[in-house]
């Protein structure tokens, strides 16, 4: 099964969080922050959203930073995805 986002939506897959800190401290699952870096899996076509023309600027395969609690989490075929609006993406990681 495949997810095809509509309008200005983007399907993201979270990048795994680090399990150790830079100083070597191992973090438990509860101590790890929710990752805000994700990989773009699929991009919607854009178009008119709320009466405004939206042009999609992110591309499949890019790594992006999103708002911490944005989007809708979806589990498909055992893989967790996040569906967000393009406006919830804060930056592209290069």
N, C-alpha and C positions, 0 to 999 in steps of 0.2 A: 504494500500500500504506500502511496506517496501523498505528501501534503502539498497543495497548491494554494498559496495565499491569494486573497482577493484585495483589490484596491491598493492602499498604501501599507499593507501588512508585510512583515518579513518573518520568515521562520529561522530561528536560531538554535544552535546546539551549544550548551555551556561548555567551556573549556574547564577541565578538571582543576580544582584548587590545589595549591601547594600543601603537602602534608607536613612539611617542616619549615621552620622559620629560617632566615638567613643565618642566624646564630646557631642553628642545629637543633632547636627545640621541636620535638614531635608534637603535632596538634591532634587532639581527638576530634571526632566528627562533629561534636557539639561546639567546639571552639573555633572551627573553621568558618570564615565569613562566606556568605552566599557569593559565588563568583559573579562578577559583573562583566567579565570578558567572555565573548561568545563568538562562534563561527557562523557566518551566514550560510544557510543551507538552501533556501529558496527565497526569491523576491517576487512580490506581486507586480502587476502591470502598471500601477499608478493610476492616473486618470483624474476625474473630478471627484473630490472628497469634500463634503460640506460646502459645496459651491465654489471651491478653489481648485485650480489645476495643480496636481502634485506630480512632480517628475522624480522618479526613483534614482537616487544617487549612489546607493550601496550596490555591490555586486556579489554574486555567489562566490564563496571561498574566502571573502575578506574576514578579518577578525575585527570585532567592534566592541565598544564599551557601551553598556546600556544603563539606564536608571536602575537603581538597586532593586526596587520592588515592582518593576513595570512588567506588563505582558500577562499572558495566560499560559500556564504550563499544561502541556499535552503529552501523554505517553502513547506511543504508537509502535507496535512490534517490539516492545521491550526497551525502546529508546525514548528518553525524555527530551522534548523540544519546548521552546518558548516562542510564542507568537506575539510580536510587538508591532506597533505602528512605527513607521520610519522616524517620526518625530521623537520617539522614545530613545533613539540611538543618539548617544552623546558625542562619540568620536570613532574614527577608524584607526586601528592600530597598524602602523606601517613598519 
